[in-house]
Amino acid sequence: MNFFGDYHTHTIYSRKPYIFYNHAKGSVEDNIIEAKKVGLKELAISDHGFSHKYFGCSRKNLKTTKEEILRLSQKYDIKVYFGVEANFISQDGTIDVIESDKEYLDIILCGFHRSAKPKTWSDKFKIFWANMFAKFFGTSSKLKQRNTSMILNALEKNKIDVITHLNSKMKCDVVEVAKKAAEKGTYLELNERHCDFSSEEIKAMLQTKVNFIVNSDSHKPKKIGKFSKVEKLIIENNIPEDRVVNLNSLPKFINLKNNKTKD
């Protein structure tokens, strides 16, 4: 399969200053070199969002990282977007991207991580701790609905380009999310590391108008552009190639329309 880009890749910037080891292993330049090596036309650097307790990137690095990406994009003659894998942090749909961040960001991905800092104590108990326990004891129908509502609210309140590893870190009604994502122009990710859709769920999502995007979620440069597991999933579930926006084409991200620094 001919994938044009990989839009979910991490670098050594995915780390809080007080954490003494690197969550991801490559630099921005390492990721770009690998993307060129495997023949990608586009790449995004999308480190963990700011509220992640251990592996979130720092707002103070936004300007310098943007400048680094622009410089290296020209050096290696490949389009590189500056993104972030933001976090859902509240039932009311709040994510950990604020307005001033958008001056530097080209695209916004968003996913759920249990190690993100919740907005309120209620969110901590009803979303974060509840999903931590669900990892071991299963997800109740009430929690599943609560998770679903959180994502729907976030899609309503924010411009999100990609929802990452949906249904992996917490369970939700993927069909309801797919419907809202299609309405808002948001892509659902088929993640090489965490793709936890059943065949029945994929079949149901294909009945909506949502489109998918394939990403590596690489934490090491050598994983960039490697999609063997997702390729198998696409074939086994008869996902039409025209429903995968970076397969044989380039995706259109909603945040790029108003981004002042995209060029």
Beta strands, then each sheet from edge to edge (+ up, - down):
strand 1: 5-9
strand 2: 42-48
strand 3: 79-87
strand 4: 107-111
strand 5: 162-163
strand 6: 187-191
strand 7: 212-215
sheet 1: 1+ 2+ 3+ 4+ 5+ 6+ 7+
end
